[in-house]
Amino acid sequence: MKSTADQKIETLSTRIVIIGLGMVGLSFIEKILEYDTTKKYTITAICEEPFDQLIMKPEQWYQENGVSVLMHQRATKINADVKVIEAVSTQEVNSMSRAVTSVPYDICIIATGSNALLPPLKAVPGLDLPGVYVYRTIDDLNLIIERSKTAKHAAV
């Protein structure tokens, strides 16, 4: 059980919640950890992917640095009036019974990445051919890795 002093310190800390744990989300966390020498912030990340797909840092790194990570969670609503983010599990099959997690925050960082914009198909011949990929998500990376197992040539 936490002491009263620990509880007071915890309530005085500023809660930062990062939605997304890709390159930008992780870079933000690293900078906060670097500059937050007084441990003013508590950090929580909401992430849809499992740790084994996050090749940038192992699970232990987050634990050692006091970063809470809500894996397999998709942020679905940010209620700025009460400063709460709602997230649902991405693992449950029945969408009607997905548990909703409420995550309070003082500062919300949205680091969900982006979608690659491709030029019109007519502008770049071959853009729609099999084996032509865009790399923005873990799924994109998995497709590229799978294709590389049988490919004889590649261009980036």
The 8 nearest C-alpha neighbors of each residue, nearest first, counted from 0:
[[1, 2, 3, 5, 6, 4, 9, 7],
 [2, 0, 5, 6, 3, 4, 7, 9],
 [1, 3, 5, 4, 6, 0, 7, 8],
 [2, 4, 6, 5, 7, 1, 8, 0],
 [3, 5, 7, 2, 6, 8, 1, 9],
 [6, 4, 8, 2, 7, 3, 1, 9],
 [5, 7, 3, 9, 4, 8, 10, 2],
 [8, 6, 4, 10, 9, 5, 3, 11],
 [9, 7, 11, 5, 6, 10, 4, 12],
 [8, 10, 6, 12, 7, 11, 5, 41],
 [9, 11, 7, 8, 12, 6, 13, 5],
 [12, 10, 8, 9, 7, 13, 39, 6],
 [13, 11, 39, 40, 9, 10, 14, 41],
 [12, 14, 40, 105, 41, 39, 15, 11],
 [15, 13, 41, 105, 104, 40, 42, 12],
 [16, 14, 106, 42, 104, 107, 105, 41],
 [17, 15, 43, 107, 44, 104, 42, 108],
 [18, 16, 44, 108, 109, 107, 19, 45],
 [17, 19, 45, 109, 110, 44, 108, 111],
 [20, 18, 111, 110, 46, 24, 45, 21],
 [19, 21, 24, 25, 46, 44, 22, 18],
 [20, 22, 24, 23, 19, 25, 112, 111],
 [21, 23, 25, 24, 26, 20, 55, 112],
 [22, 24, 26, 25, 21, 110, 27, 20],
 [25, 23, 20, 27, 110, 21, 26, 22],
 [24, 26, 28, 22, 27, 23, 20, 21],
 [27, 25, 23, 29, 28, 24, 22, 30],
 [26, 28, 24, 30, 25, 29, 23, 31],
 [29, 27, 25, 31, 26, 30, 32, 24],
 [28, 30, 26, 32, 27, 31, 33, 25],
 [31, 29, 33, 27, 32, 28, 34, 26],
 [30, 32, 28, 34, 33, 29, 35, 27],
 [33, 31, 29, 35, 30, 34, 28, 36],
 [34, 32, 30, 31, 35, 29, 36, 28],
 [33, 35, 31, 32, 36, 30, 37, 29],
 [36, 34, 32, 38, 37, 31, 33, 39],
 [35, 37, 38, 34, 33, 32, 39, 31],
 [36, 38, 39, 35, 40, 34, 32, 12],
 [39, 37, 35, 40, 36, 41, 12, 32],
 [38, 40, 12, 37, 13, 35, 41, 11],
 [41, 39, 13, 12, 38, 14, 42, 15],
 [40, 42, 14, 15, 13, 12, 43, 39],
 [41, 43, 15, 66, 16, 14, 40, 67],
 [42, 44, 67, 16, 68, 66, 17, 15],
 [45, 43, 17, 68, 16, 18, 69, 46],
 [46, 44, 69, 18, 19, 68, 72, 17],
 [45, 47, 70, 19, 72, 48, 20, 69],
 [46, 48, 71, 72, 73, 70, 89, 49],
 [47, 49, 71, 46, 52, 70, 50, 53],
 [50, 48, 51, 52, 70, 71, 47, 53],
 [51, 49, 53, 52, 58, 48, 57, 70],
 [50, 52, 49, 53, 54, 57, 48, 58],
 [51, 53, 50, 49, 54, 48, 137, 55],
 [54, 52, 50, 51, 55, 56, 49, 48],
 [53, 55, 52, 56, 51, 57, 50, 21],
 [54, 56, 53, 57, 22, 25, 21, 52],
 [57, 55, 54, 60, 58, 53, 61, 59],
 [58, 56, 59, 60, 55, 50, 54, 61],
 [57, 59, 60, 61, 50, 56, 62, 51],
 [58, 60, 62, 57, 61, 63, 56, 64],
 [61, 59, 63, 62, 58, 57, 64, 56],
 [62, 60, 66, 64, 59, 63, 58, 65],
 [63, 61, 59, 65, 64, 60, 66, 58],
 [64, 62, 60, 61, 65, 59, 66, 58],
 [65, 63, 61, 62, 66, 60, 32, 59],
 [64, 66, 62, 63, 61, 67, 42, 41],
 [65, 67, 61, 42, 64, 43, 62, 68],
 [68, 66, 43, 44, 42, 65, 69, 61],
 [67, 69, 44, 43, 70, 45, 66, 46],
 [68, 70, 45, 46, 72, 44, 67, 71],
 [71, 69, 46, 72, 49, 47, 68, 48],
 [70, 72, 47, 89, 48, 88, 46, 49],
 [73, 71, 88, 47, 87, 70, 46, 89],
 [74, 72, 86, 87, 47, 75, 88, 89],
 [73, 75, 86, 85, 76, 72, 87, 84],
 [76, 74, 86, 85, 73, 87, 77, 84],
 [77, 75, 85, 84, 74, 78, 86, 83],
 [76, 78, 84, 79, 83, 85, 75, 82],
 [77, 79, 83, 80, 82, 81, 84, 76],
 [78, 80, 82, 81, 77, 83, 84, 107],
 [81, 79, 78, 82, 83, 77, 84, 104],
 [80, 82, 79, 83, 78, 103, 104, 77],
 [83, 81, 79, 104, 78, 80, 103, 105],
 [84, 82, 103, 78, 102, 81, 104, 77],
 [85, 83, 77, 102, 76, 101, 78, 103],
 [84, 86, 101, 76, 100, 75, 74, 102],
 [87, 85, 74, 100, 73, 75, 99, 72],
 [88, 86, 99, 73, 72, 98, 97, 100],
 [87, 89, 72, 90, 71, 97, 91, 73],
 [88, 90, 71, 72, 91, 87, 73, 47],
 [91, 89, 88, 71, 92, 72, 97, 87],
 [90, 92, 93, 89, 97, 88, 94, 96],
 [91, 93, 94, 90, 97, 89, 96, 95],
 [92, 94, 95, 96, 91, 97, 90, 89],
 [93, 95, 97, 96, 92, 91, 89, 98],
 [96, 94, 93, 97, 92, 98, 91, 87],
 [97, 95, 94, 93, 98, 91, 92, 99],
 [98, 96, 94, 95, 88, 87, 91, 99],
 [97, 99, 87, 96, 88, 100, 86, 91],
 [100, 98, 87, 86, 85, 97, 101, 88],
 [99, 101, 86, 85, 87, 102, 98, 84],
 [102, 100, 85, 84, 83, 103, 86, 99],
 [101, 103, 84, 83, 85, 100, 104, 86],
 [104, 102, 83, 82, 84, 101, 105, 14],
 [105, 103, 14, 82, 106, 15, 16, 83],
 [104, 106, 14, 13, 15, 82, 107, 103],
 [105, 107, 15, 104, 14, 16, 108, 13],
 [108, 106, 16, 15, 17, 104, 109, 105],
 [107, 109, 17, 18, 110, 16, 106, 15],
 [108, 110, 18, 111, 17, 107, 19, 24],
 [111, 109, 19, 24, 18, 112, 23, 108],
 [110, 112, 19, 109, 18, 113, 21, 20],
 [113, 111, 110, 114, 21, 19, 23, 135],
 [112, 114, 115, 111, 135, 136, 110, 116],
 [113, 115, 116, 135, 112, 136, 133, 134],
 [114, 116, 117, 135, 113, 133, 134, 136],
 [117, 115, 114, 118, 133, 113, 119, 135],
 [116, 118, 115, 119, 120, 133, 126, 114],
 [117, 119, 120, 122, 116, 123, 121, 126],
 [118, 120, 122, 121, 117, 123, 126, 116],
 [119, 121, 122, 123, 126, 118, 124, 127],
 [122, 120, 119, 123, 124, 118, 126, 125],
 [123, 121, 119, 120, 124, 118, 126, 125],
 [124, 122, 121, 120, 126, 125, 118, 119],
 [123, 125, 126, 121, 122, 120, 127, 128],
 [126, 124, 128, 127, 123, 120, 131, 129],
 [125, 127, 128, 124, 123, 120, 131, 121],
 [126, 128, 125, 129, 120, 131, 124, 130],
 [129, 127, 125, 126, 131, 130, 124, 132],
 [130, 128, 131, 127, 132, 126, 125, 146],
 [129, 131, 132, 128, 146, 143, 127, 150],
 [132, 130, 129, 128, 126, 127, 133, 125],
 [133, 131, 130, 134, 143, 139, 142, 129],
 [132, 134, 135, 139, 115, 131, 117, 140],
 [133, 135, 139, 140, 136, 132, 115, 143],
 [136, 134, 139, 133, 115, 114, 137, 113],
 [137, 135, 139, 138, 134, 140, 112, 114],
 [136, 138, 140, 139, 141, 52, 135, 134],
 [137, 139, 141, 136, 140, 142, 135, 134],
 [140, 138, 136, 142, 134, 137, 141, 143],
 [139, 141, 137, 143, 138, 142, 134, 144],
 [140, 142, 138, 144, 143, 139, 145, 137],
 [143, 141, 145, 139, 140, 144, 146, 138],
 [142, 144, 140, 146, 141, 145, 147, 139],
 [145, 143, 141, 147, 146, 142, 140, 148],
 [144, 146, 142, 143, 147, 148, 141, 149],
 [145, 147, 143, 148, 144, 149, 142, 150],
 [148, 146, 150, 144, 149, 145, 143, 151],
 [149, 147, 146, 145, 150, 144, 151, 143],
 [148, 150, 147, 146, 151, 145, 152, 144],
 [151, 149, 147, 152, 148, 146, 153, 130],
 [150, 152, 149, 153, 147, 148, 146, 154],
 [153, 151, 150, 154, 147, 149, 155, 130],
 [152, 154, 155, 151, 150, 147, 130, 131],
 [155, 153, 152, 131, 130, 132, 151, 150],
 [154, 153, 132, 131, 133, 134, 152, 143]]
